């Protein structure tokens, strides 16, 4: 079966293309020990652009996409954020992106394998139609059952299902590690039992939280911390101006504070963070994609004793001096994942949110006419909005709601 799609290839000049392409439908499984199933046809309706797409394009320029292609193919249909219409079920769905021959695809072991729609060995959403494992087409909240037109405001919210699910996972993992890291100290201090100490330590993990970077992931991690730990003191650090849309949104909706680091040196950034809290921080979340994150946390002493460094950036090298690292009892967490449970929770949270305010649309025809130009000069330019999305199939979208 043929369809029109954007897709990546290994090519130094034109690694991202739009045109007619053959679809494939290999049998896939959601989890280990489950049945291998052929995909079910779904029609992508609304698609969001993620930084991963941009990185894959650059990998294609460097001829590094070989392992990302589906088996026996030399191209990958990209896109992993959005909403699809399932014709034979007359419903909308969110595609659970990751599956495979593993018990938990977020933490697979050496004898397990995984795939990710639009990212890794499986074709994604930027196509007129595609095949998806029927067990991985997640339902919208009950109040939206039976609709045949997707409200545009809802589509904009649900485009964040993948990154928001990642944020839920990050908050959960920081809670797990923070509790295990510090409950014995709390137990000695409070002279309480282990269960009580673990709960106190979990909450205290976020007492002084730095989130370095203010993209969607940093914003959503902050939102998750605020929802689950109302007393947390959250400081975002990024380069955007105080009056930028995302900074205003974060301060108003998350109740966070903000430090603009645009013109500051590393010593001054560190000093201002410590001045804000009156001490070093308890958790440092790195989401900016820049190596300055770890230097601020470790070399400049911003991460306090017994603190957690949550590395969510792809690319930067983290380095630290083992002597203070060991004596300060630091922990580094790095795991960019989520489970079906996290994505289902994200869908319900997002449906009731106002995150649609952060999404801007790009015209499909302009995008498909020259997708590389759109990536470089619009979607991922310095002037780009926090999130760009495209109505891929307007037949199923209610633009007035």
C-alpha positions in Angstrom: 0.0 0.0 0.0 1.2 3.4 -0.9 0.8 6.7 1.0 2.2 10.2 1.2 4.5 11.0 4.1 7.6 12.8 5.3 10.5 10.4 5.9 14.2 10.4 6.7 16.9 8.8 4.6 20.7 8.9 4.8 21.7 11.7 2.5 24.1 14.6 3.2 22.0 17.0 1.1 18.4 16.0 1.6 17.9 13.7 4.6 14.2 14.7 5.1 11.8 14.3 2.2 8.1 14.3 1.4 6.5 12.1 -1.2 4.8 8.8 -2.0 6.1 5.9 -0.1 5.3 2.2 0.3 3.9 1.2 3.7 5.0 -1.9 5.5 3.0 -3.9 8.1 5.3 -6.3 10.1 3.8 -8.1 13.1 4.7 -6.4 16.3 4.1 -7.0 20.0 3.4 -4.4 22.7 5.1 -6.4 25.4 7.1 -9.7 25.8 4.9 -12.8 25.9 2.1 -11.0 24.2 0.8 -12.0 20.7 2.6 -10.6 17.6 -0.1 -8.7 15.7 -0.3 -7.0 12.3 -0.9 -3.3 12.5 -4.3 -1.7 12.1 -4.8 1.2 9.7 -5.1 4.6 11.3 -5.2 8.1 9.8 -2.9 10.7 11.4 -5.1 13.8 12.1 -2.9 16.1 14.2 0.9 15.9 14.5 3.5 17.7 16.7 7.1 18.3 16.0 9.7 17.1 18.6 13.4 17.9 19.0 14.0 14.2 18.3 12.8 14.8 14.7 15.4 17.5 14.2 18.1 15.3 15.7 17.1 12.4 13.3 17.4 14.8 10.4 20.9 15.7 11.4 21.8 12.0 11.8 20.6 11.5 8.3 22.9 14.2 7.1 25.8 12.3 8.8 24.7 8.9 7.4 23.9 7.6 10.9 20.3 6.4 10.5 21.0 2.8 9.5 20.0 1.3 12.8 16.9 3.5 13.0 15.3 2.2 9.8 12.6 -0.5 9.9 14.0 -3.9 9.0 14.9 -4.2 5.2 14.1 -0.5 4.6 16.3 2.5 3.9 13.8 5.1 5.2 11.9 6.0 8.3 8.5 7.8 8.4 9.0 10.2 11.3 6.6 11.7 13.9 5.7 10.3 17.3 3.4 13.0 18.8 -0.2 13.4 17.8 -3.8 12.1 17.4 -5.0 9.5 14.9 -8.4 8.4 13.6 -9.1 4.6 13.7 -11.6 4.0 10.8 -12.8 0.5 11.7 -13.5 1.6 15.3 -14.8 5.1 14.5 -12.7 6.7 17.2 -9.7 8.9 17.8 -6.6 7.5 19.5 -3.1 8.3 20.9 -0.4 6.0 19.7 1.6 4.4 22.4 5.0 5.0 20.9 7.2 2.3 22.4 6.7 -1.5 22.4 8.7 -4.6 21.7 10.1 -7.9 23.0 10.5 -6.8 26.6 8.5 -6.9 29.9 8.8 -3.1 30.3 10.0 -1.2 27.1 11.1 1.7 29.2 13.8 -0.3 31.0 14.7 -3.2 28.7 17.6 -5.5 29.4 20.3 -6.9 27.3 18.2 -9.8 26.0 15.2 -7.6 25.2 14.5 -5.4 22.2 12.2 -2.4 21.5 10.8 -0.3 18.7 9.4 3.3 18.7 7.0 4.5 16.1 8.5 7.4 14.2 11.9 7.1 16.0 13.4 3.7 15.9 12.7 0.7 13.5 9.0 1.6 13.1 7.3 4.1 10.9 5.5 7.1 12.5 2.7 9.7 12.2 3.7 12.1 9.5 1.8 10.1 6.8 -1.7 10.1 5.4 -2.2 6.6 6.8 -0.1 4.0 8.6 -0.3 0.7 10.4 -0.1 0.6 14.2 -0.4 -2.3 16.7 -4.1 -2.4 17.7 -3.0 -2.8 21.4 -1.1 0.5 21.2 -4.0 2.7 20.1 -4.9 4.4 23.4 -8.3 5.8 24.1 -9.2 9.4 24.7 -11.1 10.2 28.0 -14.6 8.9 28.2 -16.2 12.4 27.7 -14.8 12.3 24.2 -16.1 8.9 23.1 -18.3 9.0 20.0 -16.9 12.3 18.6 -16.1 12.4 14.9 -14.5 15.8 14.9 -11.6 16.5 17.1 -11.8 19.9 18.8 -8.7 21.9 17.8 -8.0 23.0 21.4 -8.1 19.3 22.5 -5.8 18.3 19.7 -3.3 20.9 20.8 -3.3 19.6 24.3 -3.0 15.9 23.4 0.0 16.6 21.1 1.9 16.7 24.4 1.0 13.2 25.5 4.5 11.8 24.8 6.6 14.5 26.5 4.1 14.8 29.4 4.2 11.1 30.0 8.0 11.4 30.1 7.6 14.1 32.8 5.4 11.8 34.9 8.1 9.1 34.7 10.8 11.6 35.7 8.9 12.8 38.7 8.1 9.2 39.7 11.8 8.2 39.4 13.0 11.2 41.4 10.6 10.3 44.1 11.8 6.7 44.1 15.4 7.6 44.3 15.0 10.6 46.7 13.1 8.4 49.1 15.7 5.6 49.0 18.6 8.1 49.1 17.6 10.0 52.2 15.1 8.1 54.3 17.8 6.9 56.7 18.9 10.5 57.4 15.3 11.5 57.9 14.6 8.5 60.1 17.5 9.5 62.4 16.5 13.2 62.4 12.8 12.6 63.1 13.2 9.4 65.2 10.4 7.8 63.2 9.9 4.4 61.5 11.1 3.7 57.9 7.7 4.1 56.2 7.2 7.5 57.6 10.8 8.5 56.8 10.5 7.3 53.2 7.4 9.5 52.7 9.1 12.5 54.2 12.3 12.0 52.2 10.3 11.7 49.0 8.6 15.0 49.6 11.8 16.8 50.8 13.5 15.8 47.6 11.8 18.7 45.9 12.2 21.3 48.6 14.7 23.3 46.5 14.3 22.3 42.8 16.3 23.8 39.9 15.0 23.0 36.4 17.7 24.1 33.9 16.0 24.7 30.6 12.5 25.7 29.7 11.4 23.6 26.8 8.3 21.4 27.0 10.0 18.7 29.1 11.3 21.1 31.7 7.9 22.8 31.8 6.0 19.5 32.3 8.4 18.2 34.9 7.8 21.4 36.8 4.1 21.0 36.4 4.3 17.4 37.7 6.4 18.4 40.7 4.0 21.2 41.6 0.9 18.9 41.3 2.4 16.2 43.5 4.5 18.4 45.9 2.6 21.7 46.4 5.2 23.0 48.8 8.1 22.6 46.4 10.2 25.7 45.6 10.8 25.5 41.9 13.3 27.7 40.0 13.5 27.6 36.2 16.8 28.7 34.7 17.0 29.4 31.0 18.0 32.0 28.4 14.5 33.3 27.4 13.6 36.8 28.5 11.3 37.4 31.5 8.5 38.5 29.2 8.6 35.5 26.9 5.4 33.5 26.5 6.7 30.3 28.1 8.3 32.1 31.1 5.1 34.0 31.8 3.1 30.8 31.4 5.4 28.9 33.8 5.3 31.5 36.5 1.6 31.9 36.3 0.5 28.3 35.9 3.2 26.4 37.8 3.9 28.9 40.5 7.6 28.7 39.7 10.2 31.4 39.8 12.6 32.2 37.0 16.2 33.2 36.5 17.2 34.5 33.0 20.8 33.3 32.4 21.2 34.9 28.9 23.9 37.3 29.7 25.3 35.7 32.8 28.6 33.8 33.3 28.6 30.4 35.0 29.8 31.7 38.4 27.1 34.4 38.4 24.4 31.9 37.5 25.5 29.6 40.3 25.7 32.5 42.8 22.2 33.7 41.9 20.7 30.2 42.2 22.2 29.7 45.7 21.2 33.2 46.7 17.7 32.5 45.7 17.4 29.3 47.8 19.7 30.6 50.5 21.8 27.4 50.0 22.5 24.7 47.4 19.5 22.9 45.8 18.1 19.5 46.6 17.4 18.4 43.1 18.8 19.6 39.8 16.9 18.7 36.5 18.9 19.3 33.3 16.7 19.8 30.2 18.6 22.4 28.2 20.8 20.1 26.1 23.9 22.1 27.1 26.9 20.9 29.1 26.7 24.0 31.2 24.1 22.1 33.2 26.5 19.7 34.9 29.1 22.4 35.4 26.7 24.6 37.3 25.5 21.6 39.4 28.8 20.0 40.2 31.8 22.3 39.5 29.9 25.4 40.8 28.4 23.6 43.8 24.7 24.3 43.1 23.7 20.7 43.9 23.7 20.2 47.6 24.7 17.3 49.7 22.6 14.2 49.2 21.1 15.8 46.1 19.8 14.3 42.9 20.9 15.3 39.4 18.2 14.3 36.9 19.8 14.4 33.4 17.0 14.6 30.8 19.2 16.2 28.0 20.4 14.2 25.0 23.9 15.0 24.0 25.8 16.8 26.8 28.7 15.1 28.5 28.4 15.0 32.3 31.6 15.3 34.2 32.3 15.6 37.9 35.2 15.4 40.4 34.9 12.1 42.2 36.1 13.4 45.5 33.4 16.0 46.2 30.9 13.9 44.3 31.4 11.0 46.7 31.6 13.0 49.9 28.5 15.0 49.0 26.6 11.7 48.3 25.2 12.8 45.0 23.1 10.6 42.7 22.8 11.0 38.9 19.6 9.8 37.3 19.3 9.4 33.5 16.3 7.7 32.0 14.2 9.2 29.1 11.2 6.9 29.1 7.6 6.3 30.1 5.1 3.4 30.3 1.6 3.0 29.0 0.4 3.9 32.5 2.2 7.2 32.3 0.8 8.0 28.9 -2.7 7.2 29.9 -2.4 9.4 32.9 -0.9 12.1 30.7 -3.9 12.0 28.3 -6.3 12.7 31.1 -4.2 15.4 32.7 -3.7 17.2 29.4 -7.3 17.1 28.4 -8.2 19.2 31.4 -5.1 21.6 31.0 -4.5 24.8 29.2 -1.3 23.8 27.5 -3.0 24.4 24.1 -2.1 28.0 24.7 1.6 27.1 23.9 1.0 25.4 20.5 1.3 27.2 17.1 0.3 25.7 13.8 2.3 25.4 10.6 0.3 25.1 7.3 0.6 21.5 6.0 1.0 22.5 2.3 3.9 24.9 3.2 5.5 22.3 5.4 5.3 19.5 2.8 6.5 21.7 0.0 9.9 22.0 1.6 10.1 20.1 5.0 13.8 20.8 5.5 13.4 24.5 5.1 10.4 24.4 7.6 12.6 22.5 10.1 15.6 24.8 9.9 13.9 28.2 9.4 10.6 27.8 11.2 10.0 24.9 13.5 13.4 24.7 15.1 14.7 28.2 14.5 15.6 30.5 17.5 12.4 32.4 16.9 10.3 29.2 17.0 7.4 28.8 19.4 7.5 26.3 22.3 5.6 23.7 20.3 4.7 23.6 16.6 2.1 21.3 15.2 0.3 20.6 11.9 -3.3 19.6 11.1 -2.5 16.6 8.9 -6.1 15.7 8.1 -8.5 18.6 8.4 -11.5 16.4 7.7 -11.4 15.2 11.3 -10.7 18.5 13.0 -13.2 21.1 14.4 -11.2 24.3 14.0 -13.8 26.4 15.9 -13.5 24.5 19.2 
